[in-house]
Amino acid sequence: MSDFPARAVIDLAAIRGNVRALKERAGRAEVMAVVKADGYGHGLEQTARAALAGGATWLGVAQLSEALALRAFGVDARLLTWLYAPGAPLAAALTAGIDLSVGAPWALAEVLDAARATGRTARIHLKVDTGLGRGGTMPRDLDALASAALAAEAEGLVSVVGIWSHLAFADAPDHPTVLAQAEVFAESVALVESRGARLEVRHLANSAATLTNPAMHYDLVRPGLAVVGLSPVPQIGGPAQFGLTPAMRLEAELILTKSVPAGQGVSYAHAYVTGQETVLGVVPLGYSDGVPRHASGTPGQARPDGGSGTLGAPVQIGGRRLGIAGRVCMDQVVVDLGPGAKETAGERVLLFGSGADGEPTAEDWARSAGTISYEIVTRLGARVPRVYTGGQDA
């Protein structure tokens, strides 16, 4: 048991099962498990190994440092990374057998320098901005970038193995931009292939498109959030409707319970005021651990019991669904356990989990905090221990 009074329990079997479900959805396309942001807060190495055990044949990470870390862990799989700045250690990436995204002339130039320095042929994926307005070359500039890359391929410096893009509205499958981006992507693929590219993979689909839009699957899909069992389209369906199981359970122990009178202000600025004699419990997790401050309750609103302030994000204690009372603090939150509550220090508190037996979920927390479930799990602080269950992948 850690000396820290809380933990994130990660079910590796759930991750394996999620990838199997995604493989079924992907049909003939291979699955790239995107494990960026420390495996969406679940642990980079552990999530990657579980995803591969579930049938993923590729891994993807945003930052080059994450890709190099996976290689240092001994993870051997096709691996793509796409965020790096001028001067990044691309020679180390090539030596480690990491595929690189190229979406600008400067990036291609630095990849070529690294290839010459190492004597290794760089595997590159051309990134085209089909409408997100973020990374990648604009379609009007793709011909020049592709031609330069293919000229370098003729010299043996690079191998143009892929072309890819990101969707702007994948979580709204019927949005007109989805079809528009698909058309631009198809045109981009045709252009690059007409210039002589022999592509291994064309990839466009993230978690949402993997689950809802088979026409976007191409040769490779790139689920990330769905790998850890959360739904990227909660307005369409929750995890269970897609055969997914949330892999993270965030829990803590109460460190204090005490009876307080009616009219007691709770936490900073007394955003919550008790309306009757009640029992408060203190949970040792706060915004320094990644608990969103926006998960606090709303101050000032009168309640039927005579108190004021609404409850914030939900928690489960002793099988009862309760809520955060008052503001989220740096290291702790307070819960109104109710009049006559019998809980004592050491009682288990579930902040969010799979949703079984009425327990709160990361999606519940996202709604309380006005954000998305991606943020709830990825912002979990490094000092919160990760405990792994469900197999040998840990």
Secondary structure, DSSP 8 states (H G I E B T S, - for coil): --SSSEEEEEEHHHHHHHHHHHHHHHTTSEEEEE-HHHHHTT-HHHHHHHHHHTT--EEEEEEHHHHHHHHHTT--SEEEEEE--TT--HHHHHHTT-EEEE-SHHHHHHHHHHHHHHT--EEEEEEB-SSSSSSSB-HHHHHHHHHHHHHHHHTTSEEEEEEE---SSTTSTTSHHHHHHHHHHHHHHHHHHHTT---SEEE---HHHHHH-GGG-TTEE--SGGGGT--S-TTT--GGGGT----EEEEEE--EEEEE-TT-EESGGG-EE-SSSEEEEEES--GGGT--GGGS--TT-B-TTS-B----SEEEETTEEEEB-S---SS-EEEEEETT----TT-EEEEEBS-GGG--BHHHHHHHHTS-HHHHHHT--TTS-EEEESSS--
